[in-house]
Amino acid sequence: MVETQIKNQNIFWLWNKDIDFQKRGDVAYWIPPLSTAITLSHKLSEVAKLSDLKFSPSKNQNSEFSYIDISNVNASDGSYEKTIVKNANAPSRARKKLEKFDVIVSTVRPNRNATSIILEDVKNLVCTTGFAVLKAIKVNPYYLFTFTKTPHFIDQLVRQTSATMYPAVNENDVLNVGLFIPPEKDQQRVEQIIKDTFQLKEKAEKEYREAITLLEAMLGFSNKNQKTFIQWSDGIDFTKRLDVGYWQQSALKLNGKKLSEVASVNTGRQYFAYEKAENRVEFISIKDFENLYVGEADRFILRDDVVEKTRTTKDDVLLAVTGATIGKVGIFTRPQAVVSADVAIVRTKTISPYFLGALIQSKYGKSLIDKYTYGATNKHLDIKGFSENFIIPNVDKEITNKINNLLSNSSKRNEESKLKLQEAKDFVENLIVKK
């Protein structure tokens, strides 16, 4: 490891004579890009243009539209979530109208490599500020999207970033990125792989929604179960806590066993990971999982010995316990890994992991997570209080199995879709390298 550090340092001194520190002094800008060793035949501006479709809210305040924010785009697979609002509540940052086959590229940190392609015919779909919206003209839009996922694109985008307090890329500068255009048959092959990718993702989402609908119907959720703040505010002791989430009563009173009675619950720790390594410890944090799915995480050499209670294994339920993603759940399906301090491991052999994960993410679970979440700037979940008060209901086993099967299939399709996307990225990468 020491040899590697010295070698990299020497390389820096070989080329740093060209650095102009009056312009920018950060290393990321001056590191030689991948594209210096490879001639990219076109500029993005030659084959695509920026969208000029501006969003104008309707005068009818009750009409609805959907928007995509920076935080709604999954950088790893290009999927996105939409937020539906009425015109009366339109956020000021909702700026550009989107159309089918538009490729959107995040231009701000920390989600700068979040890119996606719009593959749906949706009226009144908008993206917020912080995106460049690209329209493919002389290139297949599926290929363009896949290229934005390669290091060749991301590396060039980093070098276009302004060195300011809030680093961002001017959307016009995105068009300066170099692009390799392969033969049409290769672009069509990429198109088919990406179509397969999103079809798998769509099926996964459909199965997930069906399972959640079954779960919430089984739990008996309806609007009449929800109490307003005014109805129960007379029971609040403001000298104890002021936040509404703590005082909000759970929508349900369930009969069953406490989570602490049927599962072990342990939180991870903040290991110091000082070097990436292919065959060392897979180190999982909340960035690596989404709805009931845990993606493959980076592997590191850890400075400290692994504490056994922080080691996760197959079928463990992982729960985010700090920050903005508190309550997010992933099911771990590989042999083993280590979790960071922002993750809790819930392990049980008596309950289906997917059913338990969905229950934690349900309205019922969220009401308890809100109640036992503390802190303002650095929120954290009181995992002991949560596990002592979270009830696993006595429910029909047939319905439980159906929910579990739907969610298990959904997770498998998510995994398959990620492998398909990687196949497309590898194919494009090989085209560039071998040209």
C-alpha positions in Angstrom: 0.0 0.0 0.0 2.9 2.4 0.8 4.4 1.7 -2.6 1.2 2.6 -4.3 0.9 5.9 -2.5 4.5 6.9 -3.4 4.0 5.9 -7.0 0.8 8.0 -7.3 2.5 10.9 -5.7 5.4 10.8 -8.2 3.0 10.7 -11.1 1.4 13.9 -9.7 4.8 15.7 -9.7 5.4 14.7 -13.3 2.5 16.6 -14.6 1.7 19.2 -12.0 3.9 21.7 -13.8 0.9 22.4 -16.1 -1.3 23.4 -13.2 -2.6 26.9 -12.9 -3.5 27.3 -9.2 -5.0 30.7 -9.9 -7.8 29.0 -11.9 -8.5 25.9 -9.7 -6.4 24.1 -7.1 -8.5 21.0 -6.4 -7.0 17.7 -7.4 -10.1 16.3 -9.1 -9.9 19.0 -11.7 -6.3 18.5 -12.6 -6.1 14.7 -12.6 -5.7 13.5 -16.2 -9.1 12.4 -17.4 -9.7 8.9 -18.9 -10.4 10.6 -22.2 -6.8 11.8 -22.6 -5.8 8.3 -23.5 -8.8 7.8 -25.8 -9.9 10.1 -28.6 -13.7 10.7 -28.4 -14.9 11.4 -31.9 -17.7 13.9 -31.2 -18.8 16.6 -28.9 -22.2 16.1 -27.2 -23.3 19.4 -28.8 -23.0 17.7 -32.3 -25.5 15.0 -31.5 -27.8 16.4 -28.8 -29.3 19.7 -27.7 -30.6 21.2 -24.5 -34.3 21.3 -24.0 -36.0 24.7 -24.2 -39.4 23.5 -23.0 -40.1 25.7 -19.9 -42.7 24.8 -17.4 -45.6 27.1 -17.0 -48.1 26.2 -14.2 -51.7 26.1 -15.2 -54.0 28.9 -14.0 -56.2 26.2 -12.6 -54.7 25.7 -9.1 -56.4 22.3 -8.7 -54.7 20.8 -11.7 -51.9 18.3 -11.0 -48.4 17.8 -12.4 -45.5 15.5 -11.5 -41.9 16.6 -10.9 -38.6 15.0 -10.5 -36.1 16.4 -7.9 -32.4 15.8 -7.6 -32.9 13.5 -4.6 -35.5 11.5 -6.6 -33.0 10.0 -9.0 -31.1 6.8 -8.2 -27.6 7.3 -9.4 -26.8 3.6 -9.6 -29.6 2.5 -11.9 -31.2 5.6 -13.4 -34.6 5.0 -11.9 -36.5 7.9 -10.5 -39.5 8.7 -8.3 -42.1 11.4 -9.2 -43.8 13.8 -6.7 -47.4 14.7 -7.6 -48.5 18.1 -6.5 -51.3 20.6 -7.4 -50.4 23.8 -9.2 -51.3 25.7 -6.0 -48.3 24.0 -4.4 -45.9 24.1 -7.3 -42.3 24.5 -6.0 -40.5 27.5 -7.5 -37.6 25.2 -8.6 -39.9 23.2 -11.0 -38.6 24.7 -14.2 -38.4 22.4 -17.3 -41.0 20.2 -18.9 -39.9 16.7 -19.8 -40.8 14.5 -22.8 -40.3 10.9 -23.7 -36.7 10.0 -24.5 -35.3 13.1 -22.8 -32.0 12.3 -20.9 -31.7 14.2 -17.7 -28.3 14.8 -16.1 -27.8 16.2 -12.6 -25.4 19.1 -12.6 -25.0 19.6 -8.8 -23.2 17.8 -6.0 -23.5 15.4 -4.4 -25.8 13.7 -6.9 -23.8 14.9 -9.9 -23.7 11.5 -11.6 -27.4 10.9 -11.3 -28.7 10.5 -14.8 -31.9 9.0 -16.2 -34.0 8.6 -19.4 -37.7 9.4 -19.6 -39.4 6.3 -21.1 -43.0 7.2 -20.3 -45.7 9.3 -22.1 -46.6 11.5 -19.2 -48.3 14.9 -19.5 -47.1 17.6 -17.1 -43.9 15.9 -16.1 -41.4 18.4 -14.9 -37.8 18.4 -13.5 -36.5 20.9 -11.0 -33.4 23.1 -11.2 -30.1 21.2 -11.1 -30.7 19.2 -14.2 -29.5 19.5 -17.8 -32.2 18.1 -20.1 -30.7 16.6 -23.2 -32.6 15.8 -26.4 -30.8 13.2 -28.7 -30.8 14.4 -32.3 -28.1 12.3 -34.1 -27.6 9.6 -31.6 -29.8 6.8 -30.1 -31.2 8.2 -26.8 -30.8 4.8 -25.1 -27.1 4.9 -26.0 -26.8 8.5 -24.9 -28.2 7.6 -21.5 -25.9 4.6 -21.1 -22.9 6.8 -22.0 -23.8 9.1 -19.2 -23.3 6.2 -16.8 -19.7 5.5 -17.9 -16.6 7.0 -16.2 -15.8 8.7 -19.5 -18.8 11.0 -19.1 -18.7 11.4 -15.3 -15.0 12.2 -15.4 -15.5 14.9 -18.0 -18.4 16.4 -16.1 -16.4 16.7 -12.9 -13.8 18.7 -14.8 -16.5 21.1 -16.0 -17.6 21.8 -12.4 -17.2 25.3 -10.9 -14.9 25.5 -7.9 -17.3 27.4 -5.7 -18.9 26.9 -2.3 -21.8 25.1 -4.1 -20.0 23.1 -6.9 -22.2 22.8 -10.0 -21.9 22.4 -13.8 -23.3 25.0 -16.1 -25.8 23.1 -18.2 -24.3 24.6 -21.4 -20.9 23.1 -20.4 -22.5 19.6 -20.4 -22.6 19.9 -24.2 -18.7 20.2 -24.2 -18.3 16.6 -23.1 -16.6 14.3 -25.6 -18.7 11.4 -27.0 -17.9 8.3 -28.9 -20.6 7.3 -31.5 -20.5 3.6 -32.5 -22.2 2.1 -35.5 -26.0 2.1 -35.5 -26.2 -1.7 -34.9 -24.2 -1.3 -31.7 -26.5 1.5 -30.5 -29.5 -0.7 -31.2 -28.0 -3.4 -29.1 -27.6 -1.0 -26.2 -31.2 0.1 -26.7 -32.5 -3.5 -26.4 -30.5 -4.1 -23.2 -31.7 -0.8 -21.6 -35.3 -1.7 -22.6 -34.9 -5.1 -20.9 -33.4 -3.3 -17.8 -36.4 -1.0 -17.4 -39.0 -3.7 -18.1 -37.5 -5.7 -15.2 -37.5 -2.5 -13.0 -41.2 -1.9 -14.0 -42.2 -5.4 -13.1 -40.3 -5.1 -9.8 -42.2 -1.9 -9.0 -45.5 -3.4 -9.9 -45.0 -6.4 -7.6 -43.8 -4.1 -4.8 -46.9 -1.9 -5.1 -49.2 -5.0 -5.1 -47.6 -6.3 -2.0 -47.8 -3.0 -0.1 -51.5 -2.6 -1.1 -52.2 -6.1 0.3 -50.3 -5.3 3.5 -52.1 -2.0 4.1 -55.5 -3.6 3.4 -54.7 -6.3 5.8 -53.7 -3.7 8.5 -57.0 -1.9 7.9 -55.7 1.5 7.0 -58.3 4.1 6.1 -58.6 7.9 6.5 -61.0 7.4 9.4 -58.2 5.9 11.4 -56.1 9.0 11.1 -56.6 11.5 14.0 -56.0 15.2 13.3 -53.5 17.2 15.3 -56.3 19.3 16.8 -58.3 16.3 18.0 -55.4 15.0 20.2 -53.3 18.1 20.9 -54.8 18.6 24.4 -52.7 15.6 25.5 -49.4 17.2 24.6 -46.8 18.1 27.2 -44.7 20.8 25.4 -42.2 20.9 28.2 -41.1 17.4 27.2 -41.0 17.6 23.4 -42.3 20.0 20.7 -42.1 17.9 17.5 -45.5 16.6 16.2 -44.0 13.2 15.2 -43.4 12.3 18.9 -46.9 13.0 20.0 -48.8 11.7 17.0 -50.7 8.6 18.0 -50.2 5.4 16.0 -53.1 4.8 13.6 -53.4 1.2 14.8 -53.4 -0.9 18.0 -52.2 -4.3 16.9 -52.3 -7.6 18.7 -49.1 -9.6 18.5 -45.6 -9.7 19.8 -43.0 -7.0 20.2 -40.2 -6.8 17.7 -37.7 -7.1 20.6 -39.3 -10.5 21.6 -38.9 -12.1 18.2 -35.8 -10.5 16.8 -32.3 -9.4 17.7 -31.6 -5.7 16.9 -28.0 -4.4 16.7 -26.6 -1.2 15.2 -23.4 -1.0 13.2 -20.4 1.1 13.9 -18.3 3.7 12.0 -15.3 1.7 10.8 -12.5 3.5 9.2 -12.1 2.2 5.6 -8.8 3.2 4.2 -8.4 1.3 0.9 -10.7 -0.3 -1.7 -10.0 -4.0 -2.2 -11.9 -6.6 -4.4 -11.8 -9.5 -1.9 -12.0 -7.7 1.4 -14.9 -6.6 3.5 -18.1 -5.5 1.8 -19.1 -2.4 3.8 -22.8 -1.4 3.7 -24.2 2.0 4.5 -27.6 3.5 3.8 -26.6 4.6 0.3 -26.5 1.0 -0.8 -30.1 0.1 -0.3 -33.5 1.2 -1.3 -37.0 -0.3 -1.0 -36.4 -3.7 0.5 -33.3 -4.2 -1.7 -29.6 -4.0 -0.8 -27.3 -3.4 -3.8 -23.7 -4.7 -3.9 -21.6 -2.3 -1.8 -17.9 -1.3 -2.1 -15.3 -3.6 -0.5 -12.6 -2.1 1.7 -9.7 -2.9 4.0 -10.9 -1.8 7.4 -8.4 -0.4 9.9 -10.2 -2.0 12.9 -11.2 -5.6 13.6 -14.8 -6.3 12.7 -17.2 -6.4 15.7 -19.3 -9.5 15.3 -22.7 -7.8 16.0 -22.1 -5.5 13.0 -21.8 -8.4 10.6 -24.9 -9.0 8.6 -25.9 -12.2 6.9 -28.5 -13.6 4.5 -32.1 -12.6 5.1 -31.3 -9.9 7.7 -33.5 -6.8 7.6 -31.4 -3.6 7.5 -32.9 -0.4 8.8 -31.6 3.1 8.3 -31.3 4.8 11.8 -29.7 8.2 11.1 -30.1 11.1 8.8 -32.7 11.9 6.2 -33.3 8.3 5.2 -34.4 7.0 8.7 -36.9 4.2 8.2 -35.6 3.0 4.8 -35.3 -0.8 4.7 -33.3 -3.2 2.7 -33.2 -7.1 2.8 -29.7 -8.5 2.7 -29.4 -11.5 0.4 -25.7 -12.3 0.3 -23.6 -14.5 2.6 -22.1 -11.7 4.8 -21.0 -8.1 5.0 -20.4 -5.4 7.6 -22.7 -2.4 8.3 -21.9 1.1 9.2 -23.2 3.1 12.2 -26.2 4.5 10.2 -27.7 1.0 9.8 -29.4 -1.4 12.3 -29.5 -5.2 11.7 -32.8 -6.8 12.5 -32.5 -10.6 12.6 -35.3 -13.1 13.1 -36.0 -16.7 12.1 -39.7 -16.7 12.9 -40.9 -13.9 10.5 -40.5 -13.6 6.8 -37.8 -10.8 6.2 -39.7 -9.3 3.3 -43.0 -9.2 5.3 -41.1 -7.6 8.3 -39.4 -5.1 6.0 -42.7 -4.1 4.4 -44.3 -3.8 7.8 -41.6 -1.4 9.0 -42.0 0.7 5.9 -45.8 0.8 6.1 -47.8 3.7 7.5 -47.9 1.8 10.8 -44.2 1.4 11.0 -43.6 5.0 9.9 -45.8 6.3 12.7 -43.6 4.6 15.2 -40.4 5.6 13.5 -41.5 9.3 13.6 -42.4 8.9 17.3 -38.9 7.5 18.3 -36.8 9.8 16.0 -34.8 12.4 17.9 -32.6 15.4 17.0 -32.9 18.3 14.6 -29.8 18.6 12.4 -28.6 15.1 13.1 -31.6 12.9 13.4 -31.4 9.4 14.9 -33.8 6.6 15.7 -34.1 5.4 19.2 -33.8 1.7 18.2 -34.5 0.4 21.6 -37.7 2.4 22.0 -38.8 1.5 18.5 -38.2 -2.3 18.9 -40.0 -2.4 22.3 -43.1 -0.7 20.9 -43.2 -2.1 17.3 -45.8 -4.9 17.3 -45.7 -7.8 14.8 -49.4 -8.5 14.3 -51.0 -11.9 14.3 -52.1 -12.2 10.7 -53.3 -14.8 8.2 -50.3 -16.9 7.1 -51.5 -17.3 3.5 -51.6 -13.5 3.1 -48.2 -13.2 4.7 -46.7 -15.7 2.3 -48.3 -13.9 -0.7 -46.8 -10.6 0.4 -43.4 -12.2 1.0 -43.4 -13.9 -2.4 -44.3 -10.7 -4.2 -41.6 -8.7 -2.4 -39.0 -11.5 -2.9 -39.7 -11.6 -6.7 -39.6 -7.8 -6.8 -36.1 -7.8 -5.1 -34.9 -10.4 -7.6 -36.1 -8.4 -10.6 -34.3 -5.4 -9.1 -31.1 -7.3 -9.0 -31.6 -8.6 -12.5 -32.2 -5.0 -13.8 -29.0 -3.8 -12.2 -27.1 -6.6 -13.9 -28.6 -5.7 -17.2 -27.6 -2.1 -16.8 -24.1 -3.1 -16.0 -24.1 -5.2 -19.1 -25.0 -2.2 -21.2 -22.3 0.0 -19.5 -19.7 -2.7 -20.0 -20.7 -3.0 -23.7 -20.3 0.7 -24.2 -17.1 0.8 -22.3 -15.6 -2.0 -24.5 -16.8 -0.2 -27.7 -14.9 2.9 -26.6 -11.7 1.1 -25.5 -11.5 -1.1 -28.6 -12.4 1.4 -31.3 
